């Protein structure tokens, strides 16, 4: 007779076997094989040719990839420095009691729900040279402001940044709003009794208690900025030139337009490692400052 512990072990084994097989076939094996292909010259048709570290070395010389890295880092920094405080301010305003509170919450969160493809197409029509924005500027007498917002190298990247922040603002605000609603009101009442003004209550009560929400928002902002792809791909294709290139877009073009799959995979692996390092450092720093409720 088989022991009960042995039967339990085999039962558990058969339960996890299908998931293990699927994970190995569609996640583990492709990941391991991609590491090998990153050291090869491969166009997905002819056999891969091992070239050592050449792909990784070329990443440091490729002007488009370097421009994409610069743009990606700027989008990420802008999200942390600008979008993060704005979303917190918006959450504080939406946390107040007024008649149109629910309507405004829905309105600010709507860009998050709408598909990025739809958002990019609509904004593409608005921002083209004969679009609604330039028409509005002309009617307001601001003729010097009229330009091809997505075709001018001076304006295309700031426009992309503005759209990414607009699209993610509501999502971050909702996380902050959830954090605000978990703060006990007793803390504010105690601070008022001690004579703390509004700014001091915000600094010594709201901010420390919001650190768990801040950790999530900063994490999502960093990851979202580093893997930004949809908006620049649909609206500009990375152009004009490489003015609105991002790392994920550069990797996509290297693979599916230039057929340099080995080089594209090496770029993807470097991006993955960079995201892991940045997020681990960010989480370690932010976790130290969190306050348990």
Secondary structure, 3 states (H helix, E strand, C coil): CCCHHHHHHHHHHHHHHHHHHHHHHHHHHHHHHHHHHCCEECCCCCCCEECCCHHHHHHCCCHHHHHHHHHHHHHHHHHHHHHHHHHHHHHHHHCCCCCCHHHHHHHHHHHHHCCHHHHHHHHHHHHCCCCHHHHHHHHCCCHHHCCCCCCCCCCHHHHHHHHHHHHHHHHHHHHHHHHHCCCCHHHHHHHHHCCCCHHHHHHHHHHHHCHHHHHHHHHHHHHHHHCCCHHHHHHCCCCCCCCCCCHHHHHHHHHHCCCCHHHHHHHHHHHHHHHHHHHHHHHHHHHHCCCCC
